[in-house]
């Protein structure tokens, strides 16, 4: 039982019984597999190496770490972040859609494109949040109840400087044995493609959905607890009416 089954059960016209079955099964499996909650978050040291002093006010980071609903929800609450879009990275434009990516063989990972002001929050600090509260970086091709390469832990650097910071930080955390297991996070290349409109702002729009309550709201709580100076109460949301976001299938 994955978030895909839960999502389709509620989007389809399957009635109350199907919804009840989806909730019951999802609750059971989420409790069995859940990771990344507030109690599981790890307070880790900041990166010893970060980008050099910058004067620009807009930079982009692309990160993958499980379901993009939670990843987007976390970074939308970070001070200095000006936009977060859920999407797909690692595959081609032709298969950058939810139905294809859910099969696990497109090369894509569910990811987020984070636009931030590096004079207010650095790339290294975003990685610190990414590794500590946004997901479990020791999991290989899975997060919580979701499994498959589309849920892998991956960083897609947008510059040589980002590549160097990410490489150094992964080495630093592994050398210090901050986590109980080595990081599974990979550095990859790939273009980012926005996901369909109905995936954007999903955490904010569906705060009572069982999947969100169990797997993702604890991550936002952990952000507030561990990084209080970086936490913002009001998330920066995607304007989904823009034509670049595809409509859900009928």
FENLINNOR-V187222 format. One record per pair of residues at least 24 apart in sequence whose ideal C-beta (glycine too) atoms are under 7 Angstrom apart, sorted by the first residue. I is the first residue (numbers start at 1). J is the second residue. D is the distance in whole Angstrom. If there is no record, write none. Layout:
i={I/I}
j={J/J}
d={D/D}
This chain:
i={1/1/1/1/2/2/3/3/3/4/6/23/26/26/27/29/30/30/30/30/30/33/33/34/34/34/35/35/35/35/36/36/36/36/36/36/37/38/38/38/38/41/41/41/41/42/42/42/43/43/44/44/44/44/44/46/46/46/47/47/47/47/47/47/47/48/48/49/49/50/50/50/50/51/51/51/51/51/51/54/54/56/57/57/58/58/59/59/59/60/60/60/60/61/61/61/61/61/62/62/62/62/62/62/63/63/63/63/63/64/64/64/64/64/64/64/65/65/65/65/65/66/66/66/66/66/67/67/67/67/68/68/68/68/68/69/69/69/69/70/70/70/70/71/71/71/72/72/73/73/73/73/74/74/74/74/74/74/75/75/76/76/76/77/77/77/77/77/78/78/78/78/79/79/79/79/80/80/80/80/81/81/81/81/82/82/82/82/83/83/84/84/84/85/85/85/85/85/86/86/86/86/87/87/87/87/87/87/88/88/89/89/89/89/90/90/93/96/98/98/98/101/102/104/104/104/108/109/109/109/110/110/111/111/113/121/123/123/124/124/127/127/129/129/131/132/133/133/133/133/134/137/137/137/137/138/138/138/138/138/138/139/140/144/153/153/154/154/154/155/155/156/156/156/157/163/194/194/196/196/196/197/197/197/197/197/198/200/200/200/201/201/201/204/204}
j={25/26/29/145/145/146/67/146/211/102/211/210/210/211/210/145/144/145/211/214/215/144/145/144/214/215/136/139/143/144/135/136/143/144/215/219/218/218/221/222/225/132/133/222/226/132/178/179/132/226/128/131/132/173/178/124/125/128/124/127/128/165/168/169/172/168/172/165/168/122/123/124/165/118/122/123/124/161/165/118/119/118/117/119/115/117/116/118/123/113/114/115/158/114/116/123/126/158/89/111/113/156/158/192/111/112/114/130/155/89/109/110/111/152/153/154/130/134/135/143/153/135/143/144/146/151/110/143/146/151/110/111/112/195/199/202/203/212/216/203/215/216/219/112/134/135/112/203/203/204/216/220/129/133/134/219/220/223/112/114/235/236/237/220/223/231/232/235/121/129/230/232/120/121/230/232/116/117/120/121/114/116/121/236/115/116/117/236/115/236/112/114/236/112/113/194/200/238/112/195/199/200/111/113/192/193/194/195/193/195/156/190/191/192/188/190/193/193/195/196/199/150/150/148/149/150/150/150/152/154/150/151/156/192/192/230/162/165/165/169/166/169/223/227/173/226/219/222/223/226/219/179/183/184/185/179/180/181/182/183/184/184/184/215/184/185/185/186/188/185/187/188/189/190/187/187/244/245/245/246/248/240/245/246/247/248/248/238/240/245/237/238/240/235/237}
d={5/5/5/6/6/5/6/6/5/5/5/5/6/6/6/5/6/5/7/4/6/5/5/5/6/6/5/7/7/5/6/5/7/7/7/5/4/4/4/4/6/6/5/4/6/5/7/7/6/5/6/6/5/6/5/7/7/5/4/6/7/6/7/4/7/7/6/6/4/5/7/3/6/7/6/5/7/5/6/5/7/7/5/6/6/7/6/5/7/6/7/5/5/4/7/6/5/7/6/6/5/4/6/5/6/6/7/5/6/6/4/6/4/6/7/4/6/6/3/7/5/5/3/7/6/5/6/7/6/7/4/6/6/7/7/4/5/7/6/7/6/4/5/5/6/7/5/7/3/7/6/6/7/6/5/5/6/6/6/5/4/5/7/6/6/6/5/5/6/6/6/7/6/6/5/5/5/5/3/3/6/5/7/6/5/6/6/6/4/6/5/5/7/7/5/5/7/6/6/5/5/6/6/6/5/5/5/5/5/6/5/4/7/5/6/4/6/4/7/6/7/5/7/4/5/5/6/6/5/5/6/6/7/7/5/7/6/6/6/7/6/6/7/6/7/6/5/4/5/6/6/7/5/6/5/5/7/4/7/6/6/6/4/5/5/4/7/5/5/6/5/6/7/5/6/6/6/6/7/5/6/4/4/6/6/7/4/4/5/6/5/6/7/6/6}
